[in-house]
Amino acid sequence: MKRLRAAVAAVALTTATLAALPAAVPPPAVAVAAAVVPVGPAAASDWSAAVVESTMARYTPSTIGGWSYPVGLYLYGQYLTYRRTHDARYLAYIKNYVDRFVRSDGSIDQSFDSLDSMQAGRLLVILHHETGQDRYRKAAQKIRDRLNTYPRTSDGGFWHADTSSRAHQLWADGVYMVNPFLVEYGQEFGDSAYADDEAARQLAVYGGHLQVANGLLRHAYDESKSASWADPATGLAPEHWCRAVGWYAMAIVNVLDAIPANQPRRPQLLTIFGKLAAALERYQDPATGRWFQVIDKGGRGDNWTETSCSSMFAYALSRGAQQHYLDPHYADVARRGYRGVLAELSVGADGRTDLAGISVGTNVGDYAYYVARARAVNDFHGLGAFLIMNEQLRDGVS
């Protein structure tokens, strides 16, 4: 087995979606408090490292969970932290997790019959880049090849899953599950001509169906209009669930970062992103800076601000402003969101971080269904989104 490459500066990931991060700083120790201590936006601690250290203390690579998109999201955030800190333990942990599933010959026991199952494929691309081991390429290629036969809507959108219960359906969640992987795969393995075009197409098709007049995206669309939640006229789900929109927001940034400036669908994607950004600014909670579980119904007493989507929106708006996809003032909107998420972070008596207010995994439903979802602490949806946001914004908030 080849030794992991520790000098990340010399082998920085070429994938455009993984932007260069600040120079490494040693992660400071997290002070042990007598009770839970909330953190503030001016805190000097390296909260990415603190979250990673806390999560690694809670789980080993064998106990963190199976092959899944929440674990894949979290470990992608851990990788971003590794790229900045150069702490080899962080990368070794990711490799030990992935090696539970990928054999030495590159085989992997995954059918990849859902978009959700493809998200952790980003870790395969990362590990190929970091180790040079061909088995990761072979495993990643299984996802790429599956897309050749994966079912689509009549206009080319990938179904959320290749099952009867998800047939003909586009969920906003799905664009993040496959398209960041796809553009990163293309750049790592010389397949960008296909990957960039397909990823841009998926974002355009999904956005064309899901975005409505207020600029937000509905959670899902059913081309057959037969799902219980589908409007019989439009096929759209009834609500704007925040994390579904958050997945889309992060995915469109990742894809815009990767595709060429002259990619034909780029203007359409920028228009979608611009309308979405304006809506997110309009519906941001002025009291907390976060966003509500059902984004456009913050005035209802049973609605609540949700941490994972708030992290996703803060990341996407900050990156969008930085890359000039959006007006510069969206950086301020992002910073307000970032401060709001930090208010949900605390340090317990054991010295470990806790991130609160995270919605558990969620299907498509109505307003009552979304607001009744359990609010978890340290759910991987929230931890992963937090790390992605924090690595983007950590040096820009005072």
C-alpha positions as CSV (number, residue, x, y, z in Angstrom):
1,M,0.0,0.0,0.0
2,K,1.4,3.4,-0.9
3,R,1.9,5.8,1.8
4,L,-0.6,8.7,2.0
5,R,0.8,11.9,0.7
6,A,1.1,14.2,3.6
7,A,2.3,17.3,1.8
8,V,-1.0,18.5,0.5
9,A,0.5,21.8,-0.6
10,A,2.5,19.9,-3.2
11,V,-0.4,17.8,-4.4
12,A,-3.4,20.2,-3.9
13,L,-6.5,18.9,-5.5
14,T,-6.9,20.3,-9.0
15,T,-10.7,20.0,-8.9
16,A,-12.0,23.5,-9.3
17,T,-14.8,22.8,-6.8
18,L,-12.2,22.3,-4.0
19,A,-11.0,25.9,-3.8
20,A,-7.6,26.7,-2.3
21,L,-7.8,27.1,1.5
22,P,-5.7,29.3,3.8
23,A,-2.3,28.2,5.0
24,A,-2.3,25.6,7.7
25,V,-2.6,26.5,11.3
26,P,-2.3,24.1,14.2
27,P,-5.7,23.3,15.7
28,P,-5.8,24.7,19.3
29,A,-7.1,22.6,22.1
30,V,-10.7,23.1,23.0
31,A,-11.1,24.2,26.5
32,V,-13.1,22.0,28.8
33,A,-15.9,23.8,30.4
34,A,-17.8,23.0,33.6
35,A,-21.1,23.2,31.5
36,V,-22.1,23.7,28.0
37,V,-20.5,26.9,26.7
38,P,-22.0,28.5,23.6
39,V,-19.6,30.0,21.1
40,G,-19.7,33.4,19.5
41,P,-18.8,34.6,16.1
42,A,-15.6,36.2,17.4
43,A,-14.3,33.0,18.8
44,A,-10.7,32.4,17.8
45,S,-10.8,28.6,18.0
46,D,-10.4,26.4,14.9
47,W,-14.0,25.1,14.9
48,S,-13.5,22.9,11.9
49,A,-10.7,21.0,13.7
50,A,-12.7,21.0,16.9
51,V,-15.7,19.4,15.1
52,V,-13.5,16.9,13.4
53,E,-11.6,15.9,16.6
54,S,-14.9,15.6,18.4
55,T,-16.4,13.4,15.7
56,M,-13.3,11.2,15.5
57,A,-13.5,10.8,19.3
58,R,-17.1,9.7,19.0
59,Y,-16.7,7.2,16.1
60,T,-14.0,5.1,14.6
61,P,-13.9,4.6,10.8
62,S,-15.7,1.3,11.4
63,T,-18.5,2.6,13.6
64,I,-19.3,5.9,11.9
65,G,-21.8,4.2,9.6
66,G,-22.3,2.5,6.3
67,W,-21.8,3.8,2.8
68,S,-24.1,6.7,2.8
69,Y,-24.4,10.3,1.7
70,P,-24.6,11.9,5.2
71,V,-21.3,10.2,6.2
72,G,-19.9,11.0,2.8
73,L,-20.8,14.7,3.2
74,Y,-19.3,14.8,6.7
75,L,-16.0,13.1,5.5
76,Y,-15.8,15.5,2.6
77,G,-15.9,18.4,5.1
78,Q,-13.2,16.6,7.1
79,Y,-11.1,16.4,3.9
80,L,-11.4,20.1,3.4
81,T,-10.2,20.6,7.0
82,Y,-7.3,18.2,6.3
83,R,-6.3,20.2,3.2
84,R,-5.8,23.3,5.4
85,T,-4.4,21.8,8.5
86,H,-2.3,19.0,6.9
87,D,-3.2,16.7,9.8
88,A,-2.5,13.3,8.3
89,R,-4.9,11.6,10.8
90,Y,-7.8,13.2,9.1
91,L,-7.0,11.7,5.7
92,A,-6.1,8.3,7.2
93,Y,-9.5,8.2,8.9
94,I,-11.2,8.8,5.5
95,K,-9.1,6.2,3.8
96,N,-9.9,3.6,6.6
97,Y,-13.6,4.3,6.2
98,V,-13.6,3.9,2.4
99,D,-11.4,0.8,2.5
100,R,-14.2,-0.9,4.3
101,F,-16.1,-0.9,1.0
102,V,-13.5,-0.9,-1.8
103,R,-11.5,-4.0,-2.3
104,S,-7.9,-4.2,-3.5
105,D,-9.1,-4.9,-7.0
106,G,-11.4,-1.9,-7.0
107,S,-14.7,-3.8,-6.7
108,I,-17.4,-2.3,-4.5
109,D,-20.7,-3.8,-3.4
110,Q,-22.9,-1.0,-4.4
111,S,-25.5,-1.1,-7.1
112,F,-25.7,2.7,-7.4
113,D,-29.4,2.6,-8.1
114,S,-30.0,5.9,-6.4
115,L,-28.4,9.3,-6.6
116,D,-28.0,9.2,-2.8
117,S,-25.7,6.2,-3.1
118,M,-23.3,8.1,-5.4
119,Q,-22.5,11.1,-3.1
120,A,-19.7,9.3,-1.2
121,G,-18.1,8.7,-4.5
122,R,-16.4,12.0,-4.0
123,L,-14.2,10.3,-1.5
124,L,-13.1,7.8,-4.2
125,V,-11.9,10.6,-6.4
126,I,-10.1,12.3,-3.4
127,L,-8.3,9.1,-2.4
128,H,-7.2,8.4,-5.9
129,H,-5.8,11.9,-6.0
130,E,-4.1,11.5,-2.7
131,T,-2.7,8.0,-3.0
132,G,-2.5,7.2,-6.7
133,Q,-4.1,3.8,-6.0
134,D,-5.9,2.6,-9.1
135,R,-8.6,0.7,-7.1
136,Y,-10.2,4.0,-6.2
137,R,-10.4,4.9,-9.9
138,K,-12.0,1.5,-10.7
139,A,-14.6,2.0,-7.9
140,A,-15.4,5.6,-9.0
141,Q,-15.8,4.4,-12.6
142,K,-18.6,2.1,-11.5
143,I,-20.6,5.2,-10.7
144,R,-19.6,6.9,-13.9
145,D,-20.6,3.8,-15.9
146,R,-23.9,3.5,-14.1
147,L,-24.9,6.9,-15.3
148,N,-24.9,5.5,-18.9
149,T,-27.9,3.4,-18.1
150,Y,-29.5,5.4,-15.2
151,P,-33.1,6.3,-15.8
152,R,-34.1,9.8,-16.7
153,T,-37.1,12.0,-17.3
154,S,-38.1,12.8,-20.8
155,D,-35.8,15.9,-20.8
156,G,-32.8,14.1,-19.4
157,G,-33.0,14.6,-15.6
158,F,-31.7,11.7,-13.5
159,W,-34.5,10.1,-11.4
160,H,-33.9,10.4,-7.7
161,A,-33.7,6.6,-7.6
162,D,-34.3,3.6,-9.9
163,T,-37.2,2.3,-7.9
164,S,-41.0,2.4,-8.5
165,S,-41.5,4.7,-5.6
166,R,-39.1,7.3,-7.0
167,A,-39.7,6.8,-10.7
168,H,-40.0,10.0,-12.8
169,Q,-39.1,12.1,-9.8
170,L,-36.5,14.9,-9.5
171,W,-35.6,15.9,-6.0
172,A,-33.5,19.0,-5.4
173,D,-31.4,16.9,-3.0
174,G,-30.2,14.7,-5.9
175,V,-28.2,17.3,-7.8
176,Y,-25.7,17.4,-5.0
177,M,-25.5,13.6,-4.7
178,V,-24.1,13.2,-8.2
179,N,-23.0,16.4,-9.9
180,P,-20.1,17.5,-7.7
181,F,-18.7,13.9,-7.9
182,L,-19.2,14.0,-11.6
183,V,-17.2,17.2,-12.3
184,E,-14.5,16.1,-9.9
185,Y,-14.3,12.7,-11.6
186,G,-14.0,14.4,-15.0
187,Q,-11.1,16.5,-13.9
188,E,-9.3,13.7,-12.1
189,F,-9.7,11.1,-14.9
190,G,-9.8,13.2,-18.0
191,D,-13.5,12.9,-18.6
192,S,-14.5,16.5,-18.3
193,A,-16.0,16.8,-21.8
194,Y,-18.8,14.5,-20.7
195,A,-18.8,15.3,-17.0
196,D,-19.1,19.1,-17.3
197,D,-21.8,19.0,-19.9
198,E,-23.9,16.4,-18.0
199,A,-23.6,18.2,-14.7
200,A,-24.6,21.5,-16.2
201,R,-27.5,19.8,-17.9
202,Q,-28.7,18.3,-14.7
203,L,-28.6,21.6,-12.8
204,A,-30.5,23.3,-15.7
205,V,-33.1,20.6,-16.0
206,Y,-33.7,20.4,-12.2
207,G,-33.7,24.2,-11.8
208,G,-36.1,24.6,-14.8
209,H,-38.7,22.3,-13.1
210,L,-38.2,23.2,-9.4
211,Q,-37.6,27.0,-9.3
212,V,-40.8,29.0,-9.0
213,A,-41.7,32.7,-9.3
214,N,-40.4,33.6,-5.8
215,G,-36.9,32.3,-6.7
216,L,-37.0,29.4,-4.4
217,L,-37.1,25.7,-5.4
218,R,-39.8,23.3,-4.5
219,H,-38.5,20.1,-2.9
220,A,-39.3,17.8,-5.8
221,Y,-41.0,17.3,-9.1
222,D,-42.8,14.2,-10.5
223,E,-43.1,14.1,-14.2
224,S,-45.8,11.5,-14.0
225,K,-47.8,13.6,-11.5
226,S,-48.7,10.4,-9.7
227,A,-46.9,10.8,-6.4
228,S,-49.2,11.6,-3.4
229,W,-47.4,14.9,-2.9
230,A,-47.4,16.0,-6.5
231,D,-49.6,18.9,-7.7
232,P,-51.9,17.3,-10.4
233,A,-51.2,20.2,-12.8
234,T,-47.5,21.0,-12.2
235,G,-46.1,17.8,-10.6
236,L,-44.4,19.9,-8.0
237,A,-44.2,19.2,-4.3
238,P,-46.1,21.7,-2.1
239,E,-43.2,23.3,-0.1
240,H,-39.7,24.8,-0.1
241,W,-37.9,22.5,2.3
242,C,-34.7,24.2,3.3
243,R,-32.1,21.4,3.0
244,A,-33.3,20.4,-0.4
245,V,-32.7,23.9,-1.6
246,G,-29.4,23.9,0.3
247,W,-28.2,20.9,-1.6
248,Y,-29.1,22.6,-4.9
249,A,-27.3,25.8,-3.8
250,M,-24.1,24.0,-3.0
251,A,-24.2,21.9,-6.1
252,I,-24.7,24.9,-8.5
253,V,-21.6,26.6,-6.9
254,N,-19.6,23.4,-7.3
255,V,-20.6,23.0,-10.9
256,L,-20.1,26.7,-11.8
257,D,-16.6,26.4,-10.3
258,A,-15.8,23.5,-12.5
259,I,-17.3,24.1,-16.0
260,P,-15.6,26.3,-18.6
261,A,-16.5,29.9,-18.9
262,N,-18.0,29.3,-22.4
263,Q,-20.1,26.3,-21.3
264,P,-23.4,26.9,-23.1
265,R,-25.6,26.4,-20.1
266,R,-23.5,28.7,-17.8
267,P,-25.7,31.8,-18.4
268,Q,-28.8,29.7,-17.5
269,L,-27.2,28.4,-14.3
270,L,-26.1,31.9,-13.3
271,T,-29.7,33.2,-13.8
272,I,-31.1,30.4,-11.6
273,F,-28.5,31.1,-8.9
274,G,-29.1,34.8,-9.0
275,K,-32.9,34.4,-8.5
276,L,-32.3,31.9,-5.7
277,A,-29.8,34.2,-3.9
278,A,-32.3,37.0,-4.0
279,A,-34.9,34.8,-2.5
280,L,-32.6,33.5,0.2
281,E,-31.8,37.1,1.2
282,R,-35.5,37.9,1.3
283,Y,-36.3,34.9,3.6
284,Q,-33.3,35.0,5.9
285,D,-34.5,35.3,9.5
286,P,-33.5,38.8,10.7
287,A,-33.4,37.7,14.3
288,T,-30.9,34.8,14.0
289,G,-29.4,35.0,10.5
290,R,-30.5,31.4,9.8
291,W,-33.1,30.0,7.5
292,F,-36.3,28.2,8.4
293,Q,-37.1,24.6,7.9
294,V,-39.9,25.7,5.5
295,I,-38.1,28.6,4.0
296,D,-40.9,31.0,3.1
297,K,-43.1,30.4,6.2
298,G,-41.0,31.8,8.9
299,G,-43.9,33.7,10.4
300,R,-45.6,30.6,11.6
301,G,-45.1,29.7,15.2
302,D,-44.2,26.1,14.8
303,N,-41.6,26.7,12.1
304,W,-38.0,26.7,13.2
305,T,-34.5,27.7,12.0
306,E,-32.5,24.7,10.7
307,T,-28.7,24.5,11.0
308,S,-27.7,22.3,8.0
309,C,-29.4,24.4,5.4
310,S,-28.3,27.6,7.0
311,S,-24.7,26.4,6.7
312,M,-25.3,25.4,3.0
313,F,-26.8,28.8,2.1
314,A,-24.0,30.7,3.9
315,Y,-21.4,28.7,2.0
316,A,-23.1,29.1,-1.4
317,L,-23.7,32.8,-1.0
318,S,-20.2,33.4,0.2
319,R,-18.6,31.4,-2.5
320,G,-20.9,32.9,-5.1
321,A,-19.9,36.4,-4.1
322,Q,-16.3,35.5,-4.0
323,Q,-16.4,34.0,-7.5
324,H,-18.4,36.9,-8.9
325,Y,-21.4,34.7,-9.7
326,L,-23.4,37.0,-7.4
327,D,-23.3,40.6,-6.3
328,P,-20.7,41.3,-3.7
329,H,-23.3,42.2,-1.0
330,Y,-24.2,38.6,-0.7
331,A,-21.0,38.1,1.2
332,D,-22.7,40.1,4.0
333,V,-25.8,37.9,3.8
334,A,-23.5,34.9,4.1
335,R,-21.7,36.3,7.1
336,R,-25.0,36.8,8.9
337,G,-25.9,33.2,8.2
338,Y,-22.5,32.1,9.4
339,R,-22.9,33.9,12.7
340,G,-26.3,32.3,13.1
341,V,-24.9,28.8,12.7
342,L,-22.1,29.5,15.2
343,A,-24.7,30.3,17.7
344,E,-25.9,26.7,17.5
345,L,-22.4,25.4,18.3
346,S,-21.4,24.7,21.9
347,V,-18.7,22.9,23.8
348,G,-19.8,20.4,26.4
349,A,-18.2,19.4,29.7
350,D,-16.3,16.7,27.9
351,G,-14.5,19.3,25.7
352,R,-16.3,18.1,22.6
353,T,-18.4,20.3,20.3
354,D,-22.1,19.9,19.8
355,L,-24.0,21.3,16.8
356,A,-27.8,21.6,17.4
357,G,-30.9,22.3,15.4
358,I,-30.3,19.8,12.5
359,S,-33.2,18.2,10.8
360,V,-33.0,14.4,10.4
361,G,-33.3,12.8,7.0
362,T,-36.5,13.8,5.3
363,N,-38.7,12.6,2.5
364,V,-41.1,14.8,0.4
365,G,-44.1,16.0,2.4
366,D,-46.3,18.9,3.4
367,Y,-45.7,21.7,5.9
368,A,-46.8,19.7,8.9
369,Y,-44.5,16.9,8.0
370,Y,-41.4,19.1,7.7
371,V,-41.9,21.1,10.9
372,A,-42.5,17.9,12.9
373,R,-39.2,16.4,11.9
374,A,-36.8,15.6,14.8
375,R,-34.2,18.2,15.6
376,A,-30.9,16.3,16.1
377,V,-27.6,17.2,17.6
378,N,-24.4,16.3,15.7
379,D,-26.3,14.8,12.8
380,F,-23.9,14.3,9.9
381,H,-26.0,16.4,7.5
382,G,-25.3,19.3,9.8
383,L,-21.7,18.5,10.7
384,G,-20.7,18.1,7.0
385,A,-22.4,21.3,5.9
386,F,-20.9,23.1,8.9
387,L,-17.4,22.1,7.9
388,I,-17.9,23.1,4.3
389,M,-19.2,26.5,5.4
390,N,-16.6,27.0,8.0
391,E,-13.7,26.4,5.7
392,Q,-15.2,29.0,3.3
393,L,-16.0,31.6,5.9
394,R,-13.8,31.1,9.0
395,D,-11.4,33.9,8.2
396,G,-14.0,36.4,7.2
397,V,-16.2,37.0,10.3
398,S,-15.4,39.3,13.2
